[in-house]
Amino acid sequence: QVLLVESGGGLVQPGGSLRLSCAASGFIDGHYVMSWYRQAPGKERELVAYSMSVGGKIRYVDSVKDRFRISRDNATNMSLQMNDLKPDDTAWYYCGARHTSSTYIPDNWGKGTQVTVSS
């Protein structure tokens, strides 16, 4: 059974930085797509970025692509470096994973970590 655990959220001032981490267990091999999603209060969950594989394709949504960076050192650990944070980045951030190479849409989710950007 896949288990994803996020960490690193917190309260930060606008313009600040945070680094989120996702630790996975239960992967049967290294062929998992991992992704970050977020859900702001009153809004639907949305994609932030994904990593198709270690050293593979990485994509960001336009609203974060110049400020956020995924790092994936190995098949089971992924981080999200978030710089120049804005109040609109306030959300619960979720790590997702799926054993596939054909889609970034997860079928396994972590419980999330909360990010609040406020002065």
TORPA-4810 file (N, C-alpha, C, O; in nm, 3 decimals):
<nodes>
NODE_1_0.084_-0.118_0.000_0.000_0.000_0.000_0.088_0.125_0.000_0.182_0.136_0.079_Q
NODE_2_0.056_0.217_-0.090_0.135_0.339_-0.100_0.096_0.436_0.011_-0.022_0.459_0.037_V
NODE_3_0.196_0.492_0.074_0.176_0.594_0.177_0.259_0.715_0.140_0.378_0.704_0.113_L
NODE_4_0.196_0.830_0.139_0.264_0.956_0.108_0.251_1.049_0.228_0.141_1.069_0.280_L
NODE_5_0.361_1.105_0.271_0.361_1.193_0.387_0.427_1.325_0.350_0.544_1.328_0.313_V
NODE_6_0.350_1.432_0.360_0.401_1.565_0.332_0.449_1.631_0.461_0.402_1.600_0.570_E
NODE_7_0.544_1.722_0.445_0.591_1.803_0.557_0.645_1.934_0.504_0.668_1.950_0.385_S
NODE_8_0.665_2.030_0.595_0.730_2.155_0.559_0.640_2.275_0.548_0.688_2.386_0.524_G
NODE_9_0.510_2.257_0.564_0.421_2.371_0.556_0.436_2.462_0.676_0.505_2.431_0.773_G
NODE_10_0.369_2.577_0.668_0.373_2.671_0.778_0.326_2.808_0.738_0.268_2.827_0.630_G
NODE_11_0.351_2.903_0.824_0.315_3.043_0.800_0.437_3.119_0.753_0.544_3.111_0.813_L
NODE_12_0.421_3.194_0.646_0.532_3.270_0.590_0.479_3.403_0.540_0.363_3.414_0.500_V
NODE_13_0.563_3.503_0.543_0.523_3.635_0.494_0.531_3.640_0.342_0.607_3.564_0.282_Q
NODE_14_0.455_3.727_0.279_0.467_3.744_0.134_0.611_3.773_0.094_0.681_3.850_0.159_P
NODE_15_0.652_3.707_-0.014_0.791_3.719_-0.058_0.884_3.616_0.003_0.999_3.604_-0.039_G
NODE_16_0.836_3.544_0.100_0.919_3.444_0.166_0.924_3.312_0.093_0.870_3.298_-0.017_G
NODE_17_0.990_3.216_0.155_1.011_3.084_0.093_0.977_2.973_0.190_0.986_2.989_0.312_S
NODE_18_0.937_2.861_0.134_0.916_2.738_0.208_0.959_2.622_0.120_0.958_2.630_-0.002_L
NODE_19_0.997_2.515_0.187_1.032_2.392_0.114_0.944_2.280_0.168_0.952_2.244_0.285_R
NODE_20_0.862_2.226_0.081_0.778_2.113_0.117_0.847_1.983_0.077_0.922_1.978_-0.021_L
NODE_21_0.823_1.881_0.152_0.878_1.749_0.122_0.767_1.645_0.119_0.666_1.657_0.188_S
NODE_22_0.788_1.543_0.037_0.696_1.430_0.029_0.779_1.303_0.035_0.868_1.282_-0.048_C
NODE_23_0.749_1.220_0.133_0.818_1.092_0.147_0.718_0.981_0.117_0.611_0.975_0.177_A
NODE_24_0.756_0.895_0.026_0.669_0.786_-0.015_0.721_0.653_0.035_0.842_0.632_0.049_A
NODE_25_0.629_0.563_0.062_0.664_0.425_0.094_0.563_0.335_0.025_0.453_0.378_-0.012_S
NODE_26_0.602_0.210_0.009_0.511_0.115_-0.054_0.517_0.110_-0.205_0.440_0.038_-0.267_G
NODE_27_0.609_0.185_-0.265_0.626_0.178_-0.410_0.680_0.040_-0.447_0.767_-0.014_-0.379_F
NODE_28_0.628_-0.017_-0.555_0.672_-0.149_-0.595_0.795_-0.143_-0.684_0.869_-0.241_-0.694_I
NODE_29_0.818_-0.029_-0.748_0.939_-0.006_-0.826_0.956_0.144_-0.842_0.887_0.220_-0.774_D
NODE_30_1.043_0.189_-0.928_1.072_0.331_-0.940_0.988_0.405_-1.041_1.012_0.523_-1.065_G
NODE_31_0.890_0.340_-1.100_0.815_0.399_-1.210_0.686_0.464_-1.162_0.576_0.423_-1.200_H
NODE_32_0.702_0.567_-1.079_0.587_0.641_-1.029_0.596_0.787_-1.071_0.701_0.850_-1.059_Y
NODE_33_0.486_0.839_-1.119_0.472_0.982_-1.137_0.437_1.042_-1.001_0.350_0.991_-0.931_V
NODE_34_0.504_1.149_-0.965_0.471_1.218_-0.840_0.435_1.362_-0.871_0.489_1.423_-0.963_M
NODE_35_0.344_1.415_-0.794_0.291_1.547_-0.824_0.257_1.623_-0.697_0.242_1.565_-0.590_S
NODE_36_0.246_1.753_-0.713_0.199_1.841_-0.606_0.069_1.906_-0.653_0.060_1.958_-0.764_W
NODE_37_-0.029_1.902_-0.566_-0.155_1.971_-0.587_-0.177_2.064_-0.467_-0.113_2.052_-0.363_Y
NODE_38_-0.269_2.156_-0.485_-0.307_2.242_-0.372_-0.456_2.271_-0.377_-0.519_2.269_-0.482_R
NODE_39_-0.509_2.300_-0.259_-0.650_2.334_-0.249_-0.665_2.450_-0.154_-0.637_2.439_-0.034_Q
NODE_40_-0.709_2.562_-0.209_-0.733_2.681_-0.129_-0.875_2.676_-0.072_-0.961_2.606_-0.125_A
NODE_41_-0.900_2.749_0.035_-1.034_2.750_0.094_-1.140_2.788_-0.008_-1.129_2.890_-0.076_P
NODE_42_-1.243_2.706_-0.017_-1.353_2.734_-0.108_-1.326_2.706_-0.254_-1.409_2.737_-0.339_G
NODE_43_-1.210_2.647_-0.283_-1.175_2.620_-0.422_-1.149_2.472_-0.443_-1.132_2.396_-0.347_K
NODE_44_-1.146_2.433_-0.569_-1.117_2.294_-0.602_-0.967_2.268_-0.595_-0.886_2.360_-0.607_E
NODE_45_-0.933_2.144_-0.576_-0.792_2.105_-0.578_-0.737_2.125_-0.718_-0.801_2.091_-0.817_R
NODE_46_-0.616_2.181_-0.725_-0.556_2.210_-0.854_-0.411_2.161_-0.860_-0.342_2.155_-0.758_E
NODE_47_-0.368_2.127_-0.979_-0.231_2.085_-1.001_-0.136_2.202_-0.981_-0.165_2.315_-1.021_L
NODE_48_-0.022_2.175_-0.918_0.085_2.273_-0.905_0.200_2.235_-0.997_0.247_2.316_-1.077_V
NODE_49_0.244_2.111_-0.986_0.358_2.064_-1.066_0.365_1.912_-1.057_0.309_1.851_-0.966_A
NODE_50_0.435_1.852_-1.153_0.454_1.707_-1.146_0.590_1.668_-1.201_0.652_1.740_-1.279_Y
NODE_51_0.633_1.551_-1.157_0.758_1.490_-1.202_0.726_1.351_-1.254_0.678_1.265_-1.179_S
NODE_52_0.752_1.329_-1.381_0.716_1.201_-1.441_0.803_1.086_-1.389_0.758_0.972_-1.379_M
NODE_53_0.929_1.118_-1.357_1.021_1.017_-1.306_1.147_1.087_-1.258_1.161_1.208_-1.278_S
NODE_54_1.236_1.015_-1.197_1.363_1.073_-1.156_1.440_1.111_-1.282_1.469_1.026_-1.366_V
NODE_55_1.471_1.237_-1.295_1.541_1.285_-1.412_1.453_1.304_-1.534_1.502_1.339_-1.642_G
NODE_56_1.326_1.282_-1.520_1.232_1.290_-1.630_1.163_1.424_-1.640_1.205_1.522_-1.578_G
NODE_57_1.058_1.428_-1.718_0.987_1.551_-1.745_0.927_1.610_-1.618_0.870_1.539_-1.535_K
NODE_58_0.940_1.741_-1.605_0.879_1.816_-1.497_0.797_1.928_-1.559_0.842_1.994_-1.653_I
NODE_59_0.680_1.949_-1.507_0.594_2.056_-1.557_0.534_2.133_-1.440_0.506_2.077_-1.334_R
NODE_60_0.516_2.263_-1.463_0.457_2.352_-1.363_0.337_2.424_-1.425_0.332_2.448_-1.545_Y
NODE_61_0.242_2.457_-1.342_0.137_2.543_-1.390_0.191_2.685_-1.401_0.287_2.721_-1.333_V
NODE_62_0.130_2.764_-1.486_0.184_2.896_-1.517_0.199_2.986_-1.395_0.291_3.066_-1.387_D
NODE_63_0.109_2.973_-1.300_0.110_3.064_-1.186_0.228_3.043_-1.093_0.257_3.128_-1.010_S
NODE_64_0.299_2.931_-1.106_0.411_2.903_-1.016_0.542_2.878_-1.089_0.645_2.865_-1.023_V
NODE_65_0.542_2.871_-1.220_0.658_2.816_-1.291_0.785_2.897_-1.274_0.894_2.842_-1.290_K
NODE_66_0.777_3.023_-1.243_0.898_3.104_-1.222_0.936_3.113_-1.075_1.035_3.177_-1.040_D
NODE_67_0.857_3.048_-0.987_0.880_3.063_-0.844_0.900_2.931_-0.770_0.964_2.927_-0.666_R
NODE_68_0.844_2.823_-0.824_0.850_2.694_-0.756_0.942_2.600_-0.833_0.953_2.609_-0.956_F
NODE_69_1.007_2.509_-0.760_1.093_2.409_-0.823_1.078_2.273_-0.754_1.087_2.263_-0.632_R
NODE_70_1.054_2.172_-0.835_1.050_2.035_-0.786_1.191_1.978_-0.783_1.270_2.000_-0.875_I
NODE_71_1.221_1.906_-0.678_1.342_1.824_-0.674_1.300_1.681_-0.645_1.218_1.655_-0.558_S
NODE_72_1.359_1.588_-0.720_1.327_1.448_-0.696_1.458_1.371_-0.699_1.507_1.331_-0.805_R
NODE_73_1.512_1.352_-0.581_1.644_1.290_-0.569_1.639_1.141_-0.597_1.736_1.083_-0.646_D
NODE_74_1.528_1.079_-0.566_1.513_0.937_-0.592_1.366_0.908_-0.616_1.284_1.000_-0.620_N
NODE_75_1.332_0.783_-0.631_1.197_0.748_-0.671_1.093_0.776_-0.563_0.975_0.787_-0.594_A
NODE_76_1.135_0.787_-0.438_1.038_0.795_-0.329_1.041_0.925_-0.251_0.964_0.940_-0.157_T
NODE_77_1.125_1.018_-0.288_1.132_1.144_-0.217_1.128_1.260_-0.315_1.202_1.264_-0.413_N
NODE_78_1.039_1.354_-0.286_1.022_1.470_-0.372_1.005_1.593_-0.285_0.945_1.587_-0.178_M
NODE_79_1.058_1.703_-0.331_1.040_1.827_-0.258_0.990_1.936_-0.353_1.002_1.924_-0.475_S
NODE_80_0.936_2.040_-0.295_0.888_2.155_-0.371_0.943_2.280_-0.304_0.899_2.318_-0.195_L
NODE_81_1.038_2.344_-0.368_1.092_2.469_-0.320_1.004_2.582_-0.371_0.986_2.599_-0.491_Q
NODE_82_0.948_2.658_-0.278_0.855_2.764_-0.313_0.916_2.898_-0.274_0.941_2.922_-0.155_M
NODE_83_0.941_2.982_-0.370_1.001_3.113_-0.348_0.903_3.224_-0.384_0.806_3.201_-0.457_N
NODE_84_0.929_3.341_-0.334_0.847_3.459_-0.363_0.698_3.426_-0.343_0.615_3.452_-0.431_D
NODE_85_0.669_3.372_-0.230_0.532_3.330_-0.203_0.436_3.448_-0.196_0.471_3.557_-0.150_L
NODE_86_0.316_3.423_-0.242_0.212_3.526_-0.247_0.092_3.479_-0.166_0.074_3.359_-0.145_K
NODE_87_0.010_3.573_-0.122_-0.110_3.532_-0.047_-0.196_3.431_-0.124_-0.259_3.345_-0.063_P
NODE_88_-0.199_3.440_-0.257_-0.277_3.345_-0.338_-0.221_3.204_-0.333_-0.288_3.110_-0.376_D
NODE_89_-0.100_3.187_-0.282_-0.043_3.053_-0.267_-0.093_2.984_-0.141_-0.065_2.866_-0.120_D
NODE_90_-0.166_3.055_-0.059_-0.221_2.995_0.063_-0.315_2.881_0.028_-0.412_2.899_-0.046_T
NODE_91_-0.285_2.763_0.082_-0.362_2.644_0.049_-0.310_2.526_0.128_-0.203_2.533_0.189_A
NODE_92_-0.384_2.418_0.125_-0.332_2.288_0.164_-0.261_2.230_0.042_-0.315_2.231_-0.069_W
NODE_93_-0.141_2.180_0.063_-0.062_2.123_-0.044_-0.055_1.972_-0.026_-0.025_1.921_0.082_Y
NODE_94_-0.083_1.902_-0.136_-0.092_1.755_-0.132_0.008_1.694_-0.229_0.028_1.742_-0.341_Y
NODE_95_0.068_1.587_-0.185_0.153_1.504_-0.268_0.068_1.393_-0.328_-0.013_1.332_-0.258_C
NODE_96_0.087_1.367_-0.456_0.015_1.259_-0.522_0.113_1.169_-0.595_0.224_1.210_-0.629_G
NODE_97_0.071_1.046_-0.620_0.155_0.951_-0.692_0.069_0.852_-0.768_-0.044_0.822_-0.730_A
NODE_98_0.126_0.801_-0.876_0.057_0.699_-0.955_0.162_0.614_-1.025_0.260_0.665_-1.077_R
NODE_99_0.139_0.485_-1.026_0.232_0.392_-1.091_0.198_0.386_-1.238_0.119_0.303_-1.282_H
NODE_100_0.259_0.476_-1.316_0.229_0.487_-1.456_0.331_0.577_-1.524_0.407_0.647_-1.456_T
NODE_101_0.333_0.576_-1.654_0.410_0.674_-1.729_0.322_0.751_-1.827_0.371_0.827_-1.911_S
NODE_102_0.190_0.731_-1.815_0.100_0.787_-1.915_0.018_0.905_-1.868_-0.044_0.973_-1.949_S
NODE_103_0.017_0.932_-1.737_-0.059_1.045_-1.686_0.001_1.092_-1.555_0.063_1.015_-1.482_T
NODE_104_-0.018_1.220_-1.527_0.032_1.272_-1.399_-0.077_1.268_-1.292_-0.050_1.300_-1.176_Y
NODE_105_-0.198_1.228_-1.328_-0.308_1.232_-1.233_-0.291_1.122_-1.129_-0.282_1.005_-1.165_I
NODE_106_-0.287_1.159_-1.001_-0.259_1.059_-0.897_-0.377_0.966_-0.868_-0.493_1.000_-0.892_P
NODE_107_-0.344_0.850_-0.817_-0.446_0.767_-0.755_-0.409_0.734_-0.611_-0.475_0.653_-0.545_D
NODE_108_-0.303_0.799_-0.562_-0.265_0.792_-0.421_-0.238_0.934_-0.375_-0.177_1.014_-0.447_N
NODE_109_-0.284_0.965_-0.253_-0.271_1.100_-0.201_-0.219_1.098_-0.058_-0.248_1.008_0.019_W
NODE_110_-0.140_1.201_-0.026_-0.106_1.225_0.112_-0.216_1.303_0.181_-0.317_1.339_0.120_G
NODE_111_-0.197_1.330_0.310_-0.297_1.403_0.386_-0.279_1.553_0.378_-0.367_1.628_0.421_K
NODE_112_-0.167_1.597_0.324_-0.148_1.739_0.300_-0.071_1.811_0.408_-0.058_1.764_0.521_G
NODE_113_-0.020_1.927_0.370_0.047_2.017_0.463_-0.001_2.159_0.430_-0.014_2.197_0.314_T
NODE_114_-0.025_2.235_0.535_-0.088_2.365_0.516_0.016_2.475_0.499_0.113_2.483_0.574_Q
NODE_115_-0.005_2.558_0.399_0.080_2.673_0.373_-0.006_2.799_0.383_-0.109_2.811_0.317_V
NODE_116_0.038_2.890_0.466_-0.032_3.017_0.481_0.066_3.130_0.453_0.171_3.140_0.517_T
NODE_117_0.031_3.214_0.359_0.114_3.328_0.324_0.040_3.455_0.366_-0.062_3.492_0.308_V
NODE_118_0.093_3.518_0.467_0.024_3.632_0.524_0.122_3.720_0.600_0.219_3.671_0.658_S
NODE_119_0.095_3.849_0.599_0.177_3.941_0.678_0.114_3.964_0.816_0.169_4.040_0.896_S
</nodes>
